[in-house]
């Protein structure tokens, strides 16, 4: 799936995933078998949580009718938050899909010990009418222990979704449409050598599941799944953020909202055991939403809030509240979401800048000013990070941050959250990117018309227009960029300080945000600024020290180490996600003879970096080391 691509429907989204092509061409049977009766209820739940690229089928509607659900996720179940919640998205129609909390006991219940007799696959595939489907007979040789759900082969997601909508989830009608779709799929791809499986053969488990579903047997059949609207704030926030990142906004929001209120009513009624509870939860949720803004802003100290409101003003009156986008940011559930939100904002704008834990944490708490008088921090261009210098994954770091926050936080991690390391860019293009990032942040927090946003807009325009002048100044003075950035940061910091102390915007002086006084001096080569002693060049940490390197005088990137002798069986497989299988699993593996753990990035992805904690394992493993690491990989792959 191309980075940054947005979709108009869930069917379009799943069709674009690499997993869909891989499964359709040769992994249909493997996918279906990975959720068969052999899994325990716990393993089935874990497998569904991991496989967010799959869509599942179950009896989710009235009168045992069928429905699709996807993106099952959990929250809680930890020491800090022992109550576990779960939710999935019910339906593929953007207008009516809802985030629902299912009855997990029913969903993941072990199949009945007595196998259900089913019709032969060949007889099923010969059906062309509803009457022929009804006339199918049990076979003495064919049985199935069906779960209450089953994964859907990607090529059937669209046809099943359409059939459910047009037939109101009737199992028999949907069953017939699935038979027709399988035949059409095989006929379409019969000349394509890349399709190594015949769907009519490999979808046997799905066909038998449908056979059980249409017979409505209570004893060892497929149970109806009850659910209620999800009220877990973390799961709701994750779902909203995912949709915002991957789906285009509706052309007619009011029409979308109206339609979205109609279909879920039928779905609510399907949960006969939880209807009353659902209405109560919905009422409570409305109350929470109405006061979420007040609660979100209440965590910001009063002096910081006064600073933000004064900085938002473009006249003499102080605004009564922050802008919608700022309130949305401060309403996020935690620092993890704040980190992702800010970096997604810059990524969507095509700006090659990343925001660190420390900066996201400071901004989330309203700490926009410098932590001391001489070191830039908070809302500062100096503390942003140029993307080319990094090799970390923002989302992965955010998850690590959340995990550490829920449990105990080491002193090292506290320092990472609160301390700010500065790494200045080296080119005029990177300076312009910093100012563009600051422009987006200022617009987010203070709106486009604010003096701070206009200050950075002017800097972006000037730097773009006078890029050649910047290049000359950079070539003549290796500390020019540092002086330029810190000088502009200091002006913003002084302005914010005056905003914090002022009772109203009338008491704030905007002369600090006059970019011309700096830019004119640069153009005539009379710019002068004394860098504080805290801003200095540092040498690189020796490889293997276990901490992230600082930049040296030339700000060179870390040395990339490539594995030229990879073991074929250890390489990432098609459709296998490194983050899901191997990420953060190193320290739980076996200790090798060289005194460190085996590096999965080096041996599974084929490259790593010279500062890796387990750099000694960046070699060809032999003997017992090979056997231990091979066994570890098989365990992680559930083989």
HELIX and SHEET records of a PDB file:
HELIX    1   1 UNK A   10  UNK A   16  1                                   7    
HELIX    2   2 UNK A   18  UNK A   26  1                                   9    
HELIX    3   3 UNK A   28  UNK A   33  1                                   6    
HELIX    4   4 UNK A   41  UNK A   50  1                                  10    
HELIX    5   5 UNK A   62  UNK A   64  5                                   3    
HELIX    6   6 UNK A  104  UNK A  107  1                                   4    
HELIX    7   7 UNK A  121  UNK A  125  1                                   5    
HELIX    8   8 UNK A  130  UNK A  134  1                                   5    
HELIX    9   9 UNK A  154  UNK A  167  1                                  14    
HELIX   10  10 UNK A  171  UNK A  188  1                                  18    
HELIX   11  11 UNK A  199  UNK A  202  1                                   4    
HELIX   12  12 UNK A  204  UNK A  215  1                                  12    
HELIX   13  13 UNK A  233  UNK A  246  1                                  14    
HELIX   14  14 UNK A  253  UNK A  269  1                                  17    
HELIX   15  15 UNK A  275  UNK A  298  1                                  24    
HELIX   16  16 UNK A  302  UNK A  312  1                                  11    
HELIX   17  17 UNK A  324  UNK A  330  1                                   7    
HELIX   18  18 UNK A  335  UNK A  348  1                                  14    
HELIX   19  19 UNK A  357  UNK A  364  1                                   8    
HELIX   20  20 UNK A  381  UNK A  383  5                                   3    
HELIX   21  21 UNK A  387  UNK A  389  5                                   3    
HELIX   22  22 UNK A  394  UNK A  406  1                                  13    
HELIX   23  23 UNK A  411  UNK A  418  1                                   8    
HELIX   24  24 UNK A  428  UNK A  446  1                                  19    
HELIX   25  25 UNK A  451  UNK A  465  1                                  15    
HELIX   26  26 UNK A  467  UNK A  476  1                                  10    
HELIX   27  27 UNK A  480  UNK A  501  1                                  22    
HELIX   28  28 UNK A  505  UNK A  507  5                                   3    
HELIX   29  29 UNK A  511  UNK A  513  5                                   3    
HELIX   30  30 UNK A  516  UNK A  523  1                                   8    
HELIX   31  31 UNK A  568  UNK A  570  5                                   3    
HELIX   32  32 UNK A  578  UNK A  581  1                                   4    
HELIX   33  33 UNK A  586  UNK A  588  5                                   3    
HELIX   34  34 UNK A  600  UNK A  600  1                                   1    
HELIX   35  35 UNK A  601  UNK A  605  3                                   5    
HELIX   36  36 UNK A  615  UNK A  617  5                                   3    
HELIX   37  37 UNK A  623  UNK A  636  1                                  14    
SHEET    1   A 6 UNK A 149  UNK A 152  0                                        
SHEET    2   A 6 UNK A  55  UNK A  58 -1                                        
SHEET    3   A 6 UNK A  67  UNK A  75 -1                                        
SHEET    4   A 6 UNK A  85  UNK A  90 -1                                        
SHEET    5   A 6 UNK A  98  UNK A 102 -1                                        
SHEET    6   A 6 UNK A 227  UNK A 229 -1                                        
SHEET    1   B 2 UNK A 116  UNK A 117  0                                        
SHEET    2   B 2 UNK A 143  UNK A 144 -1                                        
SHEET    1   C 2 UNK A 353  UNK A 354  0                                        
SHEET    2   C 2 UNK A 385  UNK A 386 -1                                        
SHEET    1   D 2 UNK A 560  UNK A 562  0                                        
SHEET    2   D 2 UNK A 607  UNK A 609 -1                                        
END                                                                             
